[in-house]
Amino acid sequence: MTSDSPVPKTDLTVAAVVTSFEPTDRLVDVVRRAVEQAESVVVIDDGSPSLTDRADRGDREESAVRTILDRCAEAGAHVVCAPRNAGIASALNIGVRRALDAGADAVLTLDQDTLIDGDYLNRARTHLHLAASLGLTEVMVSPALINDDVAPFWFAERGLTLAFEPLQSGLVVTAELFAAIGLFDEDLFIDCVETEFYLRARERGAPALIVPGGRIEHSLGHRARWTPPRPLRPLMRPLMREGARGGTDGEAIEFSQDAPFRHYYIARNRLALYRRYGRREPLWCAVSIAKDTFVRGRAMLIGSHRPARAYLTAAGTRAALRGETGKIPKRTLLRSMRPADRARAIGERPAEPDRGLPRLVSVVIPVRNAAAVIDEQLAALAGQDYAGDFEVIVADNGSTDGLADHLADHPLADRLQLRRVDASAGRGASVARNIGVESARGDFIAFCDADDRAHPQWLTELTAVARTYSAVGGAVETDSLNAPHVQRWRGMLPPETPYEFPGFLRVSPTCNLGVWKDVFAAVGGFDTAYDRGAEDSDFTIRVQLAGGVLGHAPRALVAYRLRDTLSGLWKQSVMCGEGDVRLYSDYRSYGLPRRKWYGTLDEVAYVVLRNPLLPTAITGVPTGRWLFHAGNLLGRVRGSLRHRCWYV
């Protein structure tokens, strides 16, 4: 919309701040409109993954986003790329600080899809001058028309129309108001950022004004269409005729809806604002609750991705009650996805940038009463063909078999840079591994067990693959250390096949696992609550959920020692079954699939029909193999009862 008569330009200096995130070509048009009217324009890209992910991978190929930002610079804008996605409030504040430092009298804030009319800033300047003549310098102004619809307003004061909860896009804020109340609240991340700023201004008595004739074009969510059930169509015919644009008249109701993840931020931030400003702004709270109940409720009832919207609304409400702020947790976002989308989001990722070989490898061995077997592993480590430096840390988890004395003057101590650390602060291998890593001097951690034996090329192959992965799992073989009859008790995967949960993620046992120390620290090490096995799977899953990639090194071999007594095998199999249930309990919401019912029936039939009471010549199954299956089944039953979920 243009004015019927020219509007005089005032001498107020206005800088425009445009935020972007994975922008489209429309951003270039937004910038061109702003450049024509503002004294300066800055575009703040809020860590678009198309830029940051490529930079992290060392990929210099130009992306579409990079091309768009370059075109913005050619149009006259100054482009700033934030190193990470910190939210729209952070991006706005970067631009506002630059504008104020450069001496701007006011700042225009714009989204990447908002076009201002050709006379928008002239009108805004004129209205700011009018407000200043009435003694109002701590002020913000906003458009009267959004896509030709009248913007929400309160009433008139001193002849000026007050805006009701104005949009951030198209907002012109004076430097005096920023100086009086500060910048945007970055804890909110996105959504309600302008609302909090507006309420903070009202608390000070600073008004938000409507600019007469000021118009913007702004995208308000995504268009959605809903076809009512046939019995309801006669009742909804007026709405259907009004809403079904672009289709046959009366076919569906058409409306706008936000992306599902926005429900988390809106629920969390709105509730936080109700608690913060409810007593002073009861009318705003009532109107806001009514509006949100209708808009978000409609999306949850008849919009797309309805379960995700409901879940994220509940998650946002819980976060507000807990006082949580910032970016939506990745776990929450993943839990809201459909299984197929979730699997794609956390599935196998491409290799990472090449870190090079480690400066120093720290081999961590958790130990409890292993004085009789550890020498074979230490000798295998001394025989490594690895050309780099490494140290060996024995994390003693409360041994009572004289291990400390055994290692005190060990003949391989100097060659292995061998150290024993006291890891008896808690019980379990996870406690020992965590304490061992705490004392490690290396930038790469390699885990193995005291009763196994690493092949000579183990460290060479493990570190070679780890160069481009966050963590890497090696392979095991059971021929070297086990009698033939023991090998038949338990089947192991061939070295070239990585361990994984089909349809979910790879995992790796800790008897042969390497991880960069900074990655280990980032995920918090091993979860010591996993006291019945599966702590290795939990750890490698968390590495991947945190954005890391788990590699597989088939030639990094370790000779694995199987349980060679029936009682030991039974205990291990029951424990593994319980651990698998705990994993399912913790990660089913991320897409870890339930066991197939027919697989359970097959295993029950196996245990019943091939039990050791029948002659082995008939069953064809060694007693040890039967015990392993039966113990694992029992462990899953016990774990299902313990964790209150069915995974049998």
C-alpha positions in Angstrom: 0.0 0.0 0.0 1.3 3.4 -0.9 0.2 6.8 0.4 -2.0 9.2 -1.6 0.4 12.0 -0.8 4.1 12.0 -0.1 5.2 11.8 3.5 8.1 14.1 4.4 11.3 12.4 5.4 12.8 13.4 8.8 16.4 13.5 9.9 16.2 10.4 12.2 18.9 7.9 11.4 17.4 4.4 11.2 19.5 1.2 10.8 17.8 -2.1 9.7 18.6 -5.4 11.3 17.5 -8.5 9.4 17.8 -12.0 10.9 18.2 -15.1 8.8 18.3 -18.8 9.2 18.5 -21.1 6.1 17.1 -18.2 4.1 15.5 -18.3 0.6 15.8 -15.8 -2.3 13.2 -13.7 -0.6 15.8 -12.5 1.8 17.5 -10.6 -1.0 14.2 -8.7 -1.8 13.8 -7.9 1.9 17.3 -6.4 2.0 16.8 -4.4 -1.2 13.6 -2.8 0.3 15.5 -2.0 3.5 18.5 -0.6 1.8 16.3 1.8 -0.2 15.0 3.3 3.1 17.4 2.8 5.9 20.8 4.5 6.4 22.4 1.1 7.0 21.4 -2.6 6.8 23.0 -5.5 8.6 22.0 -9.2 8.0 22.7 -11.5 10.9 22.7 -15.2 9.9 21.8 -17.2 13.0 24.1 -20.2 12.4 22.4 -21.7 9.4 23.5 -25.4 9.3 24.2 -25.0 5.5 27.1 -22.7 6.5 28.2 -24.0 9.9 28.1 -27.7 9.1 30.1 -27.2 5.9 32.6 -25.1 7.9 32.9 -27.9 10.5 33.6 -30.4 7.8 36.1 -28.2 6.0 33.8 -28.2 3.0 34.6 -25.1 0.8 32.0 -25.8 -1.8 29.6 -22.8 -2.0 26.2 -23.5 -0.6 22.9 -21.9 -1.7 22.7 -20.0 1.6 26.2 -18.6 1.1 25.2 -17.4 -2.4 22.1 -15.7 -1.0 24.0 -13.9 1.7 26.6 -12.8 -0.9 23.8 -11.3 -3.0 22.6 -9.5 0.1 26.1 -8.0 0.5 26.0 -7.0 -3.1 22.7 -5.2 -2.5 24.3 -3.1 0.1 23.9 -5.0 3.4 26.7 -5.9 5.8 26.4 -9.6 6.5 27.4 -11.2 9.8 27.4 -15.0 10.2 27.0 -16.2 13.8 29.1 -19.3 14.5 26.2 -21.2 16.0 22.4 -21.2 16.2 21.8 -19.1 19.3 18.2 -18.0 18.6 16.6 -14.9 17.1 17.0 -12.8 20.2 20.8 -13.3 20.1 20.9 -12.5 16.4 18.8 -9.4 16.9 21.1 -8.2 19.7 24.2 -8.6 17.6 22.7 -6.4 14.9 21.2 -3.9 17.4 24.5 -3.4 19.2 26.2 -2.7 15.9 23.6 -0.2 14.9 23.6 1.7 18.2 27.4 1.7 18.3 27.3 3.3 14.9 25.1 6.1 16.2 21.6 5.0 14.9 18.7 6.9 16.4 16.4 4.0 15.9 16.6 0.3 14.7 14.2 -1.5 12.4 14.0 -5.2 13.0 13.0 -7.6 10.2 12.5 -11.3 9.6 14.0 -12.8 6.5 10.5 -13.0 4.8 9.1 -9.6 5.7 8.8 -6.9 2.9 8.2 -3.3 4.0 6.3 -0.9 1.7 8.2 1.7 -0.1 7.3 4.5 2.3 7.4 2.5 5.5 10.4 4.1 7.2 9.3 7.6 6.1 6.0 7.0 7.8 7.8 5.5 10.9 10.2 8.5 11.1 7.3 11.0 10.9 5.4 9.1 13.6 8.5 9.0 15.9 8.9 12.8 15.4 5.2 13.2 16.3 5.7 11.1 19.4 8.9 13.1 20.4 6.9 16.3 20.1 4.6 14.9 22.8 7.5 14.0 25.0 7.7 10.3 24.0 11.2 9.3 23.1 11.4 5.9 24.7 9.0 4.4 22.2 8.6 1.7 19.5 6.4 1.8 16.4 4.9 -1.0 14.4 2.8 -1.3 11.2 -0.9 -0.7 11.0 -1.4 -3.4 8.3 0.0 -6.9 8.1 -0.8 -8.4 4.7 -3.6 -5.9 4.4 -5.1 -7.1 7.7 -5.4 -4.6 10.5 -2.8 -5.2 13.2 -4.0 -5.6 16.8 -4.3 -2.4 18.7 -5.5 -1.1 22.1 -6.9 2.4 22.0 -5.7 5.9 21.5 -3.6 7.9 23.9 -2.7 11.5 23.3 -4.1 11.0 19.8 -1.8 8.1 19.1 -3.0 4.6 18.6 -1.4 2.0 20.9 -0.3 -1.4 19.4 -1.3 -4.6 21.2 1.7 -7.0 21.3 3.3 -5.9 18.1 5.3 -8.2 15.8 9.1 -8.1 16.0 9.2 -7.9 12.3 8.6 -4.3 11.2 9.2 -2.9 14.6 11.2 0.4 14.8 12.7 0.9 18.3 14.3 4.2 19.4 17.8 4.1 20.8 16.4 5.8 24.0 14.1 2.8 24.6 17.0 0.3 24.2 19.1 2.4 26.6 16.2 2.4 29.1 15.2 -1.3 29.2 18.0 -3.2 27.5 18.0 -5.5 24.5 16.0 -8.6 23.7 15.9 -11.6 26.2 18.2 -14.3 24.7 17.0 -16.9 27.2 13.7 -17.1 25.3 15.6 -18.2 22.1 12.7 -17.7 19.7 9.0 -16.9 20.0 7.6 -14.3 22.5 10.9 -12.4 22.2 9.2 -9.2 21.0 6.3 -9.8 23.5 8.7 -9.9 26.5 10.4 -6.7 25.1 7.0 -5.1 24.7 5.8 -6.0 28.2 9.1 -4.8 29.7 8.6 -1.5 27.9 5.0 -1.2 29.2 6.3 -1.9 32.7 8.4 1.3 32.3 5.5 3.2 30.7 7.0 3.3 27.2 4.3 2.9 24.6 4.2 0.8 21.4 2.5 2.9 18.7 0.8 2.0 15.4 2.2 3.8 12.3 -0.9 5.0 10.3 -0.7 3.6 6.8 2.4 1.6 7.6 2.2 -1.8 5.9 4.3 -5.0 5.7 4.0 -8.3 4.0 4.8 -11.0 6.5 4.4 -14.8 6.5 2.3 -16.0 9.4 3.0 -19.7 9.6 2.3 -22.4 6.9 -1.1 -22.8 5.2 -3.0 -25.9 6.2 -6.3 -27.4 5.0 -8.7 -29.7 6.9 -11.7 -31.5 5.4 -14.3 -32.0 8.1 -16.0 -35.3 8.5 -19.2 -35.5 6.3 -21.7 -35.2 9.2 -20.1 -31.9 10.3 -19.9 -30.3 6.8 -23.3 -28.7 6.8 -22.5 -27.0 10.2 -19.1 -25.8 8.9 -20.1 -24.8 5.4 -19.7 -21.0 6.0 -16.1 -21.6 7.3 -15.4 -23.9 4.4 -16.5 -21.4 1.8 -14.4 -18.7 3.4 -11.3 -20.8 3.9 -10.9 -23.1 0.9 -9.0 -20.7 -1.3 -7.4 -22.3 -4.4 -9.7 -25.3 -4.3 -13.3 -26.2 -5.0 -15.5 -24.0 -2.9 -16.5 -25.7 0.3 -14.1 -28.6 0.2 -12.0 -27.8 3.3 -11.2 -25.2 6.0 -7.9 -23.4 5.3 -5.9 -21.9 8.1 -2.3 -21.0 9.2 -0.2 -23.2 11.5 3.3 -22.9 13.0 6.0 -25.6 12.6 5.5 -28.2 15.4 8.7 -27.3 17.3 7.4 -23.8 17.8 4.7 -25.2 20.1 7.5 -26.0 22.6 8.8 -22.4 22.6 5.4 -20.8 22.6 4.1 -22.9 25.5 7.3 -22.5 27.5 7.8 -18.8 26.9 4.2 -17.7 27.2 3.8 -19.5 30.6 7.1 -17.8 31.7 5.7 -14.4 30.7 2.3 -15.1 32.4 4.2 -15.8 35.6 6.4 -12.8 35.2 3.8 -10.2 34.2 0.5 -11.7 35.1 -0.3 -9.5 38.0 0.5 -6.3 36.2 -1.0 -7.3 32.8 -4.1 -9.3 33.6 -5.9 -8.1 30.4 -3.0 -9.0 28.2 -2.8 -12.5 29.8 -6.5 -13.1 29.3 -6.4 -12.1 25.6 -3.1 -14.0 25.0 -4.5 -17.2 26.6 -7.7 -17.0 24.6 -5.8 -16.4 21.3 -3.2 -19.2 22.0 -5.9 -21.7 23.0 -7.7 -21.1 19.8 -4.7 -21.0 17.4 -2.5 -23.8 19.0 -5.5 -25.8 19.9 -6.8 -25.7 16.4 -3.4 -26.9 15.1 -3.3 -29.7 17.6 -6.9 -30.8 16.7 -7.0 -30.5 12.9 -3.5 -29.5 11.8 -0.6 -31.7 10.7 1.7 -33.6 13.0 -0.9 -33.4 15.8 0.8 -35.9 18.3 4.1 -33.9 17.9 2.3 -30.6 18.6 0.6 -32.0 21.7 3.8 -33.5 23.0 5.9 -30.4 22.4 3.2 -28.2 24.1 3.4 -30.4 27.1 7.2 -30.5 27.1 7.3 -26.7 26.8 4.9 -26.4 29.7 7.1 -28.7 31.9 10.2 -26.7 30.9 8.5 -23.4 32.0 7.5 -24.9 35.4 11.1 -26.0 35.8 12.5 -22.7 34.8 14.3 -24.0 31.8 15.4 -21.6 29.0 17.4 -21.5 25.8 17.3 -23.9 22.9 14.9 -26.8 22.8 16.8 -29.9 24.0 17.7 -32.3 21.2 16.2 -35.2 23.0 12.8 -33.4 23.3 12.8 -32.6 19.6 13.7 -36.2 18.6 11.0 -37.6 20.9 8.4 -35.5 19.1 9.2 -37.0 15.7 7.6 -39.9 13.9 9.8 -43.0 14.1 10.8 -42.8 10.4 11.7 -39.1 10.7 13.5 -39.8 14.0 15.6 -42.6 12.5 16.7 -40.4 9.6 17.6 -37.5 12.0 19.8 -39.6 14.3 20.9 -42.3 11.8 24.3 -42.7 10.3 26.0 -39.5 9.5 28.9 -38.7 7.1 32.4 -38.9 8.4 33.7 -35.9 10.3 36.6 -33.6 9.5 40.0 -35.3 9.7 41.4 -34.7 13.2 44.7 -36.3 12.4 46.4 -38.9 14.6 46.2 -38.4 18.4 49.0 -36.6 20.2 48.8 -39.3 22.9 46.6 -42.3 23.3 45.5 -43.3 26.8 44.6 -47.0 27.0 42.2 -47.4 30.0 41.6 -50.8 31.5 39.0 -51.2 34.2 40.1 -53.9 36.7 38.7 -55.7 39.7 40.8 -58.7 40.9 42.5 -59.4 37.6 46.1 -59.8 38.8 46.1 -63.4 37.5 45.2 -62.5 33.9 46.3 -58.9 33.3 49.8 -59.7 32.3 48.8 -61.2 29.0 46.9 -58.0 28.0 49.9 -55.8 29.1 52.2 -57.9 27.0 49.9 -57.6 24.0 49.9 -53.8 24.5 53.7 -53.7 24.7 53.7 -55.6 21.4 51.6 -53.0 19.5 53.0 -51.8 16.2 51.5 -48.3 16.8 54.1 -45.7 15.8 52.7 -43.0 18.1 52.9 -42.4 21.9 50.5 -44.1 24.3 50.1 -44.7 28.0 48.3 -47.4 29.9 46.1 -46.6 32.9 44.8 -49.5 35.0 41.7 -48.2 36.9 41.6 -50.4 40.0 37.9 -50.8 41.1 38.8 -52.0 44.6 40.8 -55.2 43.9 41.7 -57.4 46.9 44.0 -59.9 45.1 47.2 -57.9 45.4 46.9 -56.1 42.1 48.5 -52.9 43.4 51.6 -54.7 44.5 51.7 -56.7 41.3 51.8 -53.5 39.2 54.1 -51.5 41.4 57.3 -52.8 39.9 55.9 -54.3 36.8 58.6 -55.0 34.1 56.6 -53.3 31.4 55.9 -50.2 33.5 58.3 -47.9 31.7 57.6 -49.2 28.2 53.8 -48.8 28.6 54.0 -45.6 30.7 51.9 -47.8 33.1 49.9 -46.2 35.9 47.5 -47.6 38.4 44.8 -45.3 39.6 42.5 -45.9 42.5 38.9 -46.2 41.1 37.2 -47.6 44.1 35.0 -44.6 44.8 32.1 -46.6 43.5 31.3 -50.1 42.3 31.4 -51.1 38.6 33.4 -50.9 35.4 31.7 -47.6 34.4 33.0 -45.9 37.6 36.4 -47.3 36.9 36.5 -46.2 33.3 35.3 -42.6 34.2 38.0 -42.3 36.9 40.6 -43.7 34.5 39.7 -41.1 31.8 39.9 -38.3 34.4 43.5 -39.1 35.0 44.3 -39.7 31.3 46.8 -37.3 29.7 45.9 -38.3 26.1 43.6 -36.7 23.7 42.2 -40.1 22.5 41.0 -42.8 24.9 41.1 -46.5 24.0 39.2 -49.0 26.2 40.0 -52.7 26.5 39.6 -55.3 29.3 42.1 -57.0 31.5 41.3 -60.6 30.5 41.4 -60.0 26.7 44.3 -59.7 24.4 44.8 -56.9 21.8 46.2 -57.9 18.4 49.4 -56.1 17.4 47.8 -53.8 15.0 44.9 -52.8 17.3 45.9 -49.3 18.2 47.2 -48.5 14.7 43.9 -49.5 13.1 41.7 -48.0 15.8 43.4 -44.6 15.6 43.5 -44.6 11.8 39.7 -44.9 11.6 39.2 -42.5 14.5 40.7 -39.6 12.6 37.3 -38.9 11.0 34.9 -40.2 13.7 33.9 -39.1 17.2 34.2 -42.6 18.4 35.2 -45.9 16.8 34.4 -49.5 17.7 36.8 -52.3 16.9 36.2 -56.0 16.2 36.6 -59.1 18.3 37.5 -62.7 17.6 37.0 -65.7 20.0 39.3 -68.3 18.5 42.5 -67.3 20.3 41.6 -67.5 23.9 38.7 -69.9 24.1 38.3 -73.7 23.9 36.3 -75.0 21.0 33.4 -76.1 23.1 33.2 -72.7 24.8 33.1 -71.0 21.4 30.0 -72.9 20.6 28.2 -71.5 23.6 27.9 -68.0 22.3 28.0 -66.7 18.7 29.9 -63.5 17.8 29.6 -61.3 14.8 32.4 -61.5 12.2 34.9 -58.6 12.4 33.6 -56.8 9.3 30.0 -56.5 10.7 29.5 -53.7 13.2 27.1 -54.1 16.2 23.8 -52.3 15.8 20.2 -52.2 16.7 18.5 -52.8 13.3 16.5 -49.8 12.3 18.2 -47.6 14.9 21.9 -47.0 15.7 25.3 -48.7 15.8 26.8 -49.6 19.2 30.1 -51.0 20.3 31.3 -53.0 23.2 33.8 -51.4 25.6 36.2 -54.3 25.3 37.3 -52.6 22.1 36.3 -48.9 21.8 38.1 -45.7 21.1 36.7 -42.2 21.7 38.2 -38.7 21.6 38.6 -37.2 25.0 36.6 -34.1 24.3 33.7 -36.2 23.0 33.8 -38.3 26.1 33.6 -35.2 28.3 30.8 -33.7 26.2 28.5 -36.6 26.8 29.4 -37.0 30.4 31.3 -40.3 30.2 29.6 -43.6 31.1 26.3 -43.6 33.0 27.1 -45.4 36.2 23.3 -46.1 36.7 23.7 -48.9 34.1 24.7 -51.5 36.7 23.3 -54.5 34.8 25.2 -54.2 31.5 24.6 -52.3 28.3 26.6 -49.3 29.6 28.7 -49.5 26.4 25.6 -49.3 24.1 24.2 -46.4 26.2 27.4 -44.5 25.9 27.8 -44.9 22.1 24.1 -44.1 21.5 24.6 -40.8 23.5 27.6 -40.0 21.4 25.4 -40.2 18.3 22.5 -38.4 19.8 24.9 -35.5 20.7 25.7 -35.2 17.0 28.8 -37.5 16.8 29.5 -40.3 14.4 30.4 -43.9 15.5 32.9 -45.6 13.1 33.8 -49.2 12.8 37.4 -50.5 12.5 37.2 -54.2 11.4 41.0 -54.7 11.5 41.4 -53.3 15.0 41.1 -56.8 16.5 40.9 -57.9 20.1 40.9 -61.5 21.2 37.8 -61.7 23.5 37.6 -64.2 26.4 34.2 -65.8 26.8 32.8 -67.0 30.0 34.1 -70.6 30.3 31.9 -71.8 33.2 28.1 -72.4 32.9 27.5 -70.4 36.0 29.5 -67.4 34.7 27.8 -67.6 31.3 24.3 -67.7 33.0 25.1 -64.7 35.1 26.4 -62.7 32.1 23.4 -63.6 29.9 20.8 -62.6 32.5 22.6 -59.3 33.1 22.8 -58.6 29.3 19.0 -59.2 29.1 18.3 -56.8 31.9 20.6 -54.2 30.3 18.8 -54.4 27.0 15.5 -53.7 28.6 16.9 -50.6 30.3 18.2 -49.4 26.9 14.8 -49.9 25.4 13.2 -48.0 28.3 15.5 -45.1 27.8 15.6 -44.9 24.0 12.3 -46.2 22.7 11.2 -42.6 22.4 14.2 -42.0 20.1 13.2 -44.8 17.8 14.8 -47.9 19.4 12.3 -50.6 18.1 10.6 -53.1 20.3 11.5 -56.8 19.8 9.3 -58.5 17.2 6.6 -60.7 18.8 7.4 -63.6 16.5 11.1 -63.3 17.5 10.0 -63.7 21.1 7.8 -66.7 20.2 10.7 -68.3 18.4 13.0 -67.8 21.4 10.5 -69.3 23.8 10.1 -72.3 21.5 13.9 -72.6 21.4 14.2 -72.6 25.2 11.3 -75.0 25.7 12.0 -77.5 22.9 15.8 -77.6 23.1 16.3 -77.7 26.8 19.1 -79.8 28.3 16.7 -82.3 29.8 16.5 -83.7 26.3 19.5 -85.5 24.8 22.0 -83.2 23.0 21.9 -85.6 20.1 18.2 -84.7 19.6 18.3 -81.0 20.4 21.6 -80.3 18.6 22.3 -77.5 21.1 25.1 -77.4 23.6 24.0 -76.8 27.2 26.0 -73.5 27.3 24.2 -72.1 24.3 20.8 -73.0 25.7 21.8 -71.4 29.0 22.8 -68.2 27.3 19.4 -68.0 25.4 17.4 -68.9 28.5 19.3 -66.5 30.7 18.9 -63.7 28.3 15.2 -64.3 28.1 14.9 -64.4 31.8 16.9 -61.2 32.1 14.5 -59.4 29.7 11.5 -60.6 31.7 13.1 -59.3 34.9 14.1 -56.1 33.3 10.6 -55.6 31.9 9.2 -55.8 35.4 11.9 -53.6 36.8 11.6 -50.9 34.2 7.9 -51.2 33.7 8.1 -51.7 29.9 7.6 -54.8 27.7 10.8 -55.8 25.9 10.8 -59.6 25.9 
